[in-house]
Amino acid sequence: MVVFTLIFGRIAKLPSDGAPYSLLVFTGMVPWFFFAAALSESSNSLLANANLLTKVYFPRLLVPVAALGAPLVDLLVGIVLLVLLMLWLGYPPNLRMFALPAFMLLAYCAALGLGLWFAALNIQYRDFQFVVPFLIQFGLFASPIGYSSKLIPEQWRLLFSLNPMVSVIDGFRWALLGEPFSFHLDALFLSALVTALILAGGLWFFRRTERALADVI
């Protein structure tokens, strides 16, 4: 948060829509770090539990799903710290905060869907595990963490919203920081649709390769 605040807030002087820039960054970092950790853990879950998969039969889907447990706990802790920072900076939460579970669910489904794809691909193509950190690093700057989505030109807004974390972060800011961070319903619908397709595709691909996982490992 300090690095982003210094680079984007102090040096680049990007607008923060009236909120403290550190708070703008932190509301973006909390859901993003959940997504990044959940994606990384679920992607490597099958390889990390290879010995268990070859000895005991159980639904393989449970492995990447269980891998999202620890990042989810981290997310809840991060939200508590975020609320404390808001109170310290004079931004008490309001009733919009009860909308957070919906955006948390969107981030969870996006991470699980991509995690299922990457977990199965990691088993079939071992070098694919080196692609995931690059994608996460790219997503860090392709998501509005250190800047507001309002900086994106209107003609690029829907394309930008193909990244599900855009609506998640915008939703977090709207729920916690208020109306200046309002999100577009069409962008939210598009992100939800993309997430549903990713999750459905991930489930299909994972179930398709599930039977051969033990042999390939």
Helices and strands as residue ranges (DSSP letters): H 2-4, I 5-11, H 21-43, H 45-48, H 50-55, H 62-66, H 69-88, G 95-99, H 100-124, G 126-130, H 131-142, G 149-151, G 154-156, H 157-160, H 164-177, G 179-181, H 185-210, H 213-216
